[in-house]
Amino acid sequence: MSKTPVSILQEMMVKKQMIPNYELIHDGGGTHVNTFTYRVTCEGLSATGTGRSKKDAKHEAAKAMLEKIAAHRAYPQLPASPAQSPIKTCIPTVIPASPRIPPNEPFVNAIGALQTLCAENNLQEPEYIPINDEGPPHARIFTYQCILSTFKEEGIATTKKQAKHEAAKKMLNRIKELVSVNCPELLGNNEQNQHKINEMISNSIAEARYPQLNKSTSKKVNLGLKVSNYHTKLKNTFITIHQEIIAKLEAIKPDTSDYDTVDILLGKLQDILTPLALQVTVTPLDAISPDIFIISMAVDSSPRIVQCSSGATEKEAEYKALINLIDSLILLLK
């Protein structure tokens, strides 16, 4: 472990059967921008050091003493200390005050509003990450980052709760800016406009996450549809690229049955679905006979697209279920 100036000075004096004497000569002044000063004496020499904490001040005093000893004994210039003193981050000159809401303006829970927006649009929940906290215990300043897809916003406040709220509020404002720039006529409050705004938000996030989709959306088909209308909704979800998807699905369909290629075929299908924010899951099912294998394959759309198949081997069951799944996707998108 690298040694600090305090430990180096202590070892040097112990070899001479001496102990350096540290004296606190300034205790900070009692403000939130405290500074401390230590004086260290040994071998008839004296040096002082100042820092934002007692520990920092003590390190600076020891460092100054080592330089004095080197100069007094005509030692060559000492190299930089292998372990730098743990200087704390400076406190910002202006501490951000928690914003006050005017009496005539209703309070908006930005965290809850952002959560609701994500739930309504089948988006991943926003993530709040603590970035930094600094300052003395009685005047801490917290920084939180809100992450939604590829978008990031930061909030700074004197409490963790307020910092998260500020980050969520900035994220909501950013989404509103996307809507106002792309389609300002939708800024009304009626239900139809709100639905269009939600759809535009989903499109914007999808474009940021998957640029290759152009203007298509990664939003999955909503629940509550009639089964007879599902294929129409799925096709409309990927309206600009559904022909391209069909062509890719037909291209990976093998002409002959080779059960050993099921892993390669499954990988190709997943490569097609990944840009659409869809995943394929493979689930083995219980069979009444040990000589029969049953496999379920599903695409995590909403509702899910599921195909099952059986075979004399696990590879055969997987292969048949995968072919059925590809055929189902092609049929639904046509």
DRENDO-1510 file (C-alpha; in Angstrom, 1 decimal, always signed):
<recs>
REC; n; res; u; v; w
REC; 1; MET; +0.0; +0.0; +0.0 .
REC; 2; SER; +1.3; +3.5; -0.8 .
REC; 3; LYS; +2.3; +5.6; +2.2 .
REC; 4; THR; +1.0; +9.0; +3.0 .
REC; 5; PRO; +3.1; +12.0; +4.2 .
REC; 6; VAL; +1.8; +11.4; +7.8 .
REC; 7; SER; +3.0; +7.7; +7.8 .
REC; 8; ILE; +6.3; +8.6; +6.2 .
REC; 9; LEU; +7.0; +11.3; +8.8 .
REC; 10; GLN; +6.0; +9.0; +11.6 .
REC; 11; GLU; +8.3; +6.2; +10.5 .
REC; 12; MET; +11.2; +8.7; +10.0 .
REC; 13; MET; +10.8; +10.1; +13.6 .
REC; 14; VAL; +10.3; +6.7; +15.2 .
REC; 15; LYS; +13.7; +5.6; +13.9 .
REC; 16; LYS; +15.2; +8.5; +15.9 .
REC; 17; GLN; +13.1; +7.6; +18.9 .
REC; 18; MET; +11.0; +10.7; +18.4 .
REC; 19; ILE; +7.3; +11.4; +17.7 .
REC; 20; PRO; +6.0; +14.3; +15.6 .
REC; 21; ASN; +3.7; +16.6; +17.6 .
REC; 22; TYR; +0.5; +17.7; +15.8 .
REC; 23; GLU; -1.4; +20.7; +17.2 .
REC; 24; LEU; -4.7; +22.0; +15.9 .
REC; 25; ILE; -4.4; +25.8; +15.7 .
REC; 26; HIS; -7.6; +26.6; +13.7 .
REC; 27; ASP; -10.8; +24.5; +14.1 .
REC; 28; GLY; -12.8; +25.6; +11.1 .
REC; 29; GLY; -14.7; +28.7; +12.2 .
REC; 30; GLY; -18.1; +26.9; +12.5 .
REC; 31; THR; -19.4; +27.6; +9.0 .
REC; 32; HIS; -20.3; +25.1; +6.2 .
REC; 33; VAL; -17.1; +26.0; +4.4 .
REC; 34; ASN; -14.8; +25.0; +7.3 .
REC; 35; THR; -11.0; +25.0; +7.0 .
REC; 36; PHE; -8.7; +23.5; +9.5 .
REC; 37; THR; -5.0; +24.2; +10.2 .
REC; 38; TYR; -2.5; +21.9; +11.9 .
REC; 39; ARG; +1.0; +22.7; +13.1 .
REC; 40; VAL; +3.5; +19.8; +13.4 .
REC; 41; THR; +6.8; +20.1; +15.2 .
REC; 42; CYS; +9.8; +17.8; +15.4 .
REC; 43; GLU; +13.6; +18.1; +15.5 .
REC; 44; GLY; +13.2; +21.7; +16.3 .
REC; 45; LEU; +11.4; +22.4; +13.1 .
REC; 46; SER; +7.8; +23.6; +12.6 .
REC; 47; ALA; +5.4; +23.4; +9.6 .
REC; 48; THR; +1.7; +24.1; +9.1 .
REC; 49; GLY; -0.9; +22.7; +6.8 .
REC; 50; THR; -4.5; +23.7; +5.9 .
REC; 51; GLY; -7.3; +21.6; +4.5 .
REC; 52; ARG; -11.1; +21.3; +4.3 .
REC; 53; SER; -11.0; +18.6; +7.0 .
REC; 54; LYS; -8.7; +17.8; +9.9 .
REC; 55; LYS; -7.3; +14.8; +8.0 .
REC; 56; ASP; -6.5; +16.9; +5.0 .
REC; 57; ALA; -4.9; +19.6; +7.2 .
REC; 58; LYS; -2.8; +17.0; +9.0 .
REC; 59; HIS; -1.6; +15.5; +5.7 .
REC; 60; GLU; -0.6; +18.9; +4.4 .
REC; 61; ALA; +1.3; +19.7; +7.6 .
REC; 62; ALA; +3.2; +16.5; +7.4 .
REC; 63; LYS; +4.0; +17.1; +3.7 .
REC; 64; ALA; +5.3; +20.6; +4.5 .
REC; 65; MET; +7.5; +19.2; +7.4 .
REC; 66; LEU; +9.0; +16.6; +5.1 .
REC; 67; GLU; +10.0; +19.3; +2.6 .
REC; 68; LYS; +11.5; +21.4; +5.5 .
REC; 69; ILE; +13.5; +18.4; +6.7 .
REC; 70; ALA; +14.8; +17.8; +3.2 .
REC; 71; ALA; +15.8; +21.4; +2.8 .
REC; 72; HIS; +17.4; +21.6; +6.4 .
REC; 73; ARG; +19.5; +18.5; +5.7 .
REC; 74; ALA; +20.3; +19.5; +2.1 .
REC; 75; TYR; +18.6; +16.3; +0.8 .
REC; 76; PRO; +17.8; +16.2; -2.9 .
REC; 77; GLN; +14.3; +17.3; -3.9 .
REC; 78; LEU; +11.8; +14.8; -2.6 .
REC; 79; PRO; +9.6; +13.0; -5.3 .
REC; 80; ALA; +5.9; +13.4; -5.2 .
REC; 81; SER; +4.2; +11.5; -2.5 .
REC; 82; PRO; +3.1; +8.0; -3.8 .
REC; 83; ALA; -0.3; +8.5; -2.0 .
REC; 84; GLN; -2.0; +11.8; -2.6 .
REC; 85; SER; -3.9; +13.2; +0.4 .
REC; 86; PRO; -7.6; +12.4; +0.2 .
REC; 87; ILE; -8.8; +16.0; -0.7 .
REC; 88; LYS; -12.5; +16.2; -0.7 .
REC; 89; THR; -14.5; +17.6; -3.6 .
REC; 90; CYS; -15.2; +21.3; -3.1 .
REC; 91; ILE; -18.6; +22.4; -2.2 .
REC; 92; PRO; -20.4; +24.3; -4.9 .
REC; 93; THR; -20.4; +28.0; -4.2 .
REC; 94; VAL; -24.2; +28.2; -4.7 .
REC; 95; ILE; -26.3; +25.5; -3.1 .
REC; 96; PRO; -29.3; +24.8; -5.3 .
REC; 97; ALA; -32.5; +25.6; -3.4 .
REC; 98; SER; -35.5; +23.3; -3.7 .
REC; 99; PRO; -37.9; +25.0; -6.1 .
REC; 100; ARG; -41.1; +26.4; -4.6 .
REC; 101; ILE; -44.4; +25.8; -6.5 .
REC; 102; PRO; -46.5; +28.9; -6.9 .
REC; 103; PRO; -49.8; +28.8; -5.0 .
REC; 104; ASN; -51.9; +28.9; -8.2 .
REC; 105; GLU; -50.0; +26.1; -9.9 .
REC; 106; PRO; -51.0; +22.5; -9.2 .
REC; 107; PHE; -48.4; +20.1; -7.9 .
REC; 108; VAL; -47.3; +17.5; -10.4 .
REC; 109; ASN; -45.7; +14.3; -9.2 .
REC; 110; ALA; -43.1; +14.0; -12.0 .
REC; 111; ILE; -41.9; +10.6; -10.8 .
REC; 112; GLY; -45.4; +9.1; -10.8 .
REC; 113; ALA; -46.3; +10.8; -14.1 .
REC; 114; LEU; -43.2; +9.4; -15.8 .
REC; 115; GLN; -43.9; +6.0; -14.4 .
REC; 116; THR; -47.5; +6.1; -15.7 .
REC; 117; LEU; -46.3; +7.2; -19.1 .
REC; 118; CYS; -43.9; +4.3; -19.4 .
REC; 119; ALA; -46.6; +1.8; -18.3 .
REC; 120; GLU; -49.1; +3.0; -20.8 .
REC; 121; ASN; -46.6; +2.7; -23.6 .
REC; 122; ASN; -45.1; -0.6; -22.7 .
REC; 123; LEU; -41.7; +1.1; -22.1 .
REC; 124; GLN; -39.0; +0.0; -19.7 .
REC; 125; GLU; -39.4; +1.7; -16.3 .
REC; 126; PRO; -37.2; +4.8; -15.8 .
REC; 127; GLU; -34.0; +4.1; -13.8 .
REC; 128; TYR; -32.7; +6.5; -11.1 .
REC; 129; ILE; -29.0; +6.4; -10.4 .
REC; 130; PRO; -27.2; +8.4; -7.6 .
REC; 131; ILE; -24.4; +10.2; -9.4 .
REC; 132; ASN; -22.8; +12.3; -6.6 .
REC; 133; ASP; -23.3; +13.6; -3.1 .
REC; 134; GLU; -21.1; +16.2; -1.6 .
REC; 135; GLY; -20.8; +18.7; +1.2 .
REC; 136; PRO; -20.7; +18.5; +5.0 .
REC; 137; PRO; -23.4; +16.4; +6.8 .
REC; 138; HIS; -25.6; +19.4; +7.5 .
REC; 139; ALA; -25.5; +20.7; +4.0 .
REC; 140; ARG; -25.4; +17.7; +1.6 .
REC; 141; ILE; -26.0; +18.1; -2.1 .
REC; 142; PHE; -27.3; +15.1; -4.1 .
REC; 143; THR; -27.2; +14.5; -7.8 .
REC; 144; TYR; -29.5; +11.8; -9.4 .
REC; 145; GLN; -29.6; +10.7; -13.0 .
REC; 146; CYS; -32.9; +9.6; -14.7 .
REC; 147; ILE; -32.4; +7.1; -17.6 .
REC; 148; LEU; -35.2; +6.2; -20.0 .
REC; 149; SER; -34.1; +4.2; -23.0 .
REC; 150; THR; -31.1; +6.3; -24.4 .
REC; 151; PHE; -32.3; +9.5; -22.8 .
REC; 152; LYS; -30.5; +10.8; -19.7 .
REC; 153; GLU; -31.4; +13.8; -17.4 .
REC; 154; GLU; -29.9; +14.9; -14.1 .
REC; 155; GLY; -31.4; +16.5; -11.0 .
REC; 156; ILE; -29.5; +18.3; -8.3 .
REC; 157; ALA; -31.1; +19.2; -4.9 .
REC; 158; THR; -30.4; +19.2; -1.1 .
REC; 159; THR; -32.4; +15.9; -0.6 .
REC; 160; LYS; -32.4; +12.6; -2.5 .
REC; 161; LYS; -36.1; +12.7; -3.0 .
REC; 162; GLN; -36.0; +16.2; -4.5 .
REC; 163; ALA; -33.0; +15.3; -6.7 .
REC; 164; LYS; -34.9; +12.3; -8.2 .
REC; 165; HIS; -38.0; +14.5; -8.7 .
REC; 166; GLU; -36.0; +17.1; -10.5 .
REC; 167; ALA; -34.5; +14.5; -12.8 .
REC; 168; ALA; -37.9; +13.0; -13.6 .
REC; 169; LYS; -39.3; +16.5; -14.2 .
REC; 170; LYS; -36.5; +17.2; -16.7 .
REC; 171; MET; -37.2; +13.9; -18.5 .
REC; 172; LEU; -40.9; +14.8; -18.8 .
REC; 173; ASN; -40.1; +18.2; -20.1 .
REC; 174; ARG; -37.7; +16.7; -22.6 .
REC; 175; ILE; -40.5; +14.4; -23.9 .
REC; 176; LYS; -42.9; +17.3; -24.1 .
REC; 177; GLU; -40.3; +19.2; -26.2 .
REC; 178; LEU; -40.1; +16.3; -28.6 .
REC; 179; VAL; -43.9; +16.4; -29.0 .
REC; 180; SER; -44.0; +20.2; -29.3 .
REC; 181; VAL; -41.3; +20.3; -32.0 .
REC; 182; ASN; -42.6; +17.4; -34.1 .
REC; 183; CYS; -46.3; +18.1; -33.8 .
REC; 184; PRO; -47.3; +21.2; -31.9 .
REC; 185; GLU; -51.0; +21.0; -32.8 .
REC; 186; LEU; -51.3; +17.9; -30.4 .
REC; 187; LEU; -50.7; +19.9; -27.2 .
REC; 188; GLY; -54.4; +19.9; -26.3 .
REC; 189; ASN; -55.8; +18.0; -23.4 .
REC; 190; ASN; -58.4; +15.7; -25.1 .
REC; 191; GLU; -58.1; +12.0; -25.0 .
REC; 192; GLN; -57.4; +11.5; -28.7 .
REC; 193; ASN; -54.5; +14.0; -28.7 .
REC; 194; GLN; -53.1; +12.3; -25.6 .
REC; 195; HIS; -53.2; +9.0; -27.4 .
REC; 196; LYS; -51.3; +10.4; -30.3 .
REC; 197; ILE; -48.7; +12.0; -28.0 .
REC; 198; ASN; -48.1; +8.7; -26.3 .
REC; 199; GLU; -47.6; +7.0; -29.7 .
REC; 200; MET; -45.2; +9.7; -30.7 .
REC; 201; ILE; -43.2; +9.3; -27.5 .
REC; 202; SER; -42.9; +5.6; -28.1 .
REC; 203; ASN; -41.7; +6.3; -31.7 .
REC; 204; SER; -39.1; +8.8; -30.5 .
REC; 205; ILE; -37.7; +6.4; -27.9 .
REC; 206; ALA; -37.7; +3.6; -30.4 .
REC; 207; GLU; -35.8; +5.7; -33.0 .
REC; 208; ALA; -33.2; +6.6; -30.3 .
REC; 209; ARG; -32.7; +3.0; -29.4 .
REC; 210; TYR; -33.0; +1.4; -32.8 .
REC; 211; PRO; -32.0; +3.9; -35.5 .
REC; 212; GLN; -32.3; +1.3; -38.2 .
REC; 213; LEU; -36.1; +1.2; -37.7 .
REC; 214; ASN; -36.5; +4.7; -39.2 .
REC; 215; LYS; -40.0; +5.7; -38.1 .
REC; 216; SER; -41.3; +2.4; -36.9 .
REC; 217; THR; -42.1; +1.9; -33.2 .
REC; 218; SER; -40.9; -0.8; -30.8 .
REC; 219; LYS; -44.1; -0.5; -28.8 .
REC; 220; LYS; -45.7; -3.9; -28.5 .
REC; 221; VAL; -49.3; -4.6; -29.4 .
REC; 222; ASN; -51.6; -3.6; -26.5 .
REC; 223; LEU; -53.7; -6.0; -24.5 .
REC; 224; GLY; -57.5; -6.0; -24.9 .
REC; 225; LEU; -57.6; -6.7; -28.7 .
REC; 226; LYS; -59.9; -9.2; -30.2 .
REC; 227; VAL; -57.9; -12.2; -31.6 .
REC; 228; SER; -59.4; -11.6; -35.0 .
REC; 229; ASN; -57.9; -8.1; -35.1 .
REC; 230; TYR; -54.5; -9.1; -33.6 .
REC; 231; HIS; -52.7; -9.7; -37.0 .
REC; 232; THR; -53.9; -6.3; -38.3 .
REC; 233; LYS; -52.6; -4.5; -35.2 .
REC; 234; LEU; -49.2; -6.3; -35.3 .
REC; 235; LYS; -48.8; -5.5; -39.0 .
REC; 236; ASN; -49.6; -1.8; -38.4 .
REC; 237; THR; -47.1; -1.7; -35.5 .
REC; 238; PHE; -44.3; -2.3; -38.0 .
REC; 239; ILE; -46.1; -0.7; -41.0 .
REC; 240; THR; -42.9; +0.7; -42.6 .
REC; 241; ILE; -40.8; -2.4; -42.5 .
REC; 242; HIS; -43.2; -5.4; -42.3 .
REC; 243; GLN; -42.4; -6.4; -45.9 .
REC; 244; GLU; -38.7; -6.4; -45.1 .
REC; 245; ILE; -39.4; -8.5; -42.0 .
REC; 246; ILE; -41.4; -11.0; -44.0 .
REC; 247; ALA; -38.6; -11.3; -46.6 .
REC; 248; LYS; -36.0; -12.0; -43.9 .
REC; 249; LEU; -38.2; -14.6; -42.2 .
REC; 250; GLU; -38.8; -16.4; -45.5 .
REC; 251; ALA; -35.1; -16.2; -46.3 .
REC; 252; ILE; -34.1; -18.1; -43.2 .
REC; 253; LYS; -36.6; -20.9; -43.6 .
REC; 254; PRO; -34.7; -24.1; -44.6 .
REC; 255; ASP; -35.7; -26.1; -47.7 .
REC; 256; THR; -34.9; -29.4; -45.9 .
REC; 257; SER; -35.3; -30.6; -42.3 .
REC; 258; ASP; -32.0; -30.7; -40.5 .
REC; 259; TYR; -32.6; -30.9; -36.7 .
REC; 260; ASP; -29.0; -30.2; -35.9 .
REC; 261; THR; -29.2; -26.7; -37.3 .
REC; 262; VAL; -31.9; -25.6; -34.9 .
REC; 263; ASP; -29.5; -23.5; -32.8 .
REC; 264; ILE; -28.2; -21.6; -35.9 .
REC; 265; LEU; -31.8; -21.1; -37.1 .
REC; 266; LEU; -32.9; -19.8; -33.7 .
REC; 267; GLY; -30.0; -17.3; -33.7 .
REC; 268; LYS; -31.0; -16.0; -37.1 .
REC; 269; LEU; -34.6; -15.5; -36.0 .
REC; 270; GLN; -33.5; -13.7; -32.8 .
REC; 271; ASP; -31.3; -11.4; -35.0 .
REC; 272; ILE; -34.4; -10.4; -36.9 .
REC; 273; LEU; -36.5; -9.8; -33.8 .
REC; 274; THR; -34.0; -8.0; -31.6 .
REC; 275; PRO; -34.2; -4.6; -33.4 .
REC; 276; LEU; -38.0; -4.9; -32.9 .
REC; 277; ALA; -37.5; -5.2; -29.1 .
REC; 278; LEU; -38.8; -8.8; -29.2 .
REC; 279; GLN; -37.3; -11.9; -27.7 .
REC; 280; VAL; -37.8; -15.6; -28.3 .
REC; 281; THR; -38.1; -17.9; -25.3 .
REC; 282; VAL; -37.8; -21.7; -25.4 .
REC; 283; THR; -39.5; -23.8; -22.7 .
REC; 284; PRO; -39.5; -27.6; -22.4 .
REC; 285; LEU; -42.8; -29.0; -21.3 .
REC; 286; ASP; -43.6; -32.2; -19.4 .
REC; 287; ALA; -44.6; -35.2; -21.6 .
REC; 288; ILE; -46.6; -38.3; -20.5 .
REC; 289; SER; -43.9; -40.5; -22.0 .
REC; 290; PRO; -40.1; -40.3; -21.6 .
REC; 291; ASP; -39.8; -41.1; -25.3 .
REC; 292; ILE; -41.5; -37.9; -26.3 .
REC; 293; PHE; -40.1; -34.4; -26.0 .
REC; 294; ILE; -42.4; -31.3; -26.1 .
REC; 295; ILE; -41.1; -27.8; -26.7 .
REC; 296; SER; -42.8; -24.4; -26.5 .
REC; 297; MET; -41.4; -21.4; -28.3 .
REC; 298; ALA; -42.8; -17.9; -27.8 .
REC; 299; VAL; -42.3; -14.4; -29.0 .
REC; 300; ASP; -42.8; -11.9; -26.1 .
REC; 301; SER; -45.2; -9.6; -28.0 .
REC; 302; SER; -48.4; -8.6; -26.2 .
REC; 303; PRO; -50.2; -11.0; -26.3 .
REC; 304; ARG; -47.5; -13.6; -26.8 .
REC; 305; ILE; -47.2; -15.6; -30.0 .
REC; 306; VAL; -46.7; -19.3; -29.0 .
REC; 307; GLN; -46.1; -22.5; -30.9 .
REC; 308; CYS; -45.6; -26.0; -29.5 .
REC; 309; SER; -44.3; -29.2; -31.1 .
REC; 310; SER; -43.2; -32.7; -30.1 .
REC; 311; GLY; -40.6; -35.0; -31.4 .
REC; 312; ALA; -38.6; -38.1; -30.6 .
REC; 313; THR; -35.6; -36.0; -29.6 .
REC; 314; GLU; -35.3; -32.6; -28.0 .
REC; 315; LYS; -33.7; -31.1; -31.2 .
REC; 316; GLU; -36.5; -32.4; -33.4 .
REC; 317; ALA; -39.2; -30.8; -31.1 .
REC; 318; GLU; -37.3; -27.5; -31.0 .
REC; 319; TYR; -36.9; -27.5; -34.8 .
REC; 320; LYS; -40.5; -28.2; -35.5 .
REC; 321; ALA; -41.7; -25.6; -33.0 .
REC; 322; LEU; -39.3; -23.0; -34.5 .
REC; 323; ILE; -40.5; -23.6; -38.0 .
REC; 324; ASN; -44.1; -23.3; -36.8 .
REC; 325; LEU; -43.2; -20.0; -35.1 .
REC; 326; ILE; -41.6; -18.6; -38.2 .
REC; 327; ASP; -44.7; -19.6; -40.3 .
REC; 328; SER; -47.0; -17.9; -37.7 .
REC; 329; LEU; -45.0; -14.6; -37.8 .
REC; 330; ILE; -45.1; -14.6; -41.7 .
REC; 331; LEU; -48.8; -15.3; -41.7 .
REC; 332; LEU; -49.6; -12.6; -39.1 .
REC; 333; LEU; -47.5; -9.9; -40.9 .
REC; 334; LYS; -49.0; -10.6; -44.4 .
</recs>
